[in-house]
């Protein structure tokens, strides 16, 4: 006797929609390089983290969603025009006759690189982790104004 399992079309449509969004985001990031978010698709052990990017007159703000990640497990590298966030979230192993039916929690290494259209001031950039949100403020580097002067001919 075969068992019938009712499948809802919503799950299929959602998975197709997610796949299309992934493909479009990956391709459009290279077409519109205002802010480029480089996710390492080749290394499937590393999971991408969702980010928000805001540009203000004098700074860029990056918010990364990292629920359950401790600040000790964060590694942030910053250069004049890009920022790389590496995070690790380890599964807490507690075996007490627990049989999972389904788990959507993600464990492992998370990585995200953001490229900025203008150089940032590395020395003044700061990061803060609160309530599972990493907030990074990266001030734009001030462009030195060219000075001109008149030369007297001797």
FENFEN-V570879 format. One record per run of one state. SS is the DSSP state (alpha for helix, beta for strand, coil for the rest). FROM is the first residue (numbers start at 1). TO is the last residue. If there is no record, write none. Layout:
ss/from/to
SS/FROM/TO
SS/FROM/TO
This chain:
ss/from/to
coil/1/8
alpha/9/31
coil/32/35
beta/36/38
coil/39/45
beta/46/47
coil/48/50
beta/51/55
coil/56/58
beta/59/65
coil/66/70
alpha/71/73
beta/74/78
coil/79/81
beta/82/89
coil/90/107
beta/108/115
coil/116/119
beta/120/120
coil/121/121
alpha/122/124
coil/125/125
beta/126/130
coil/131/132
beta/133/140
coil/141/154
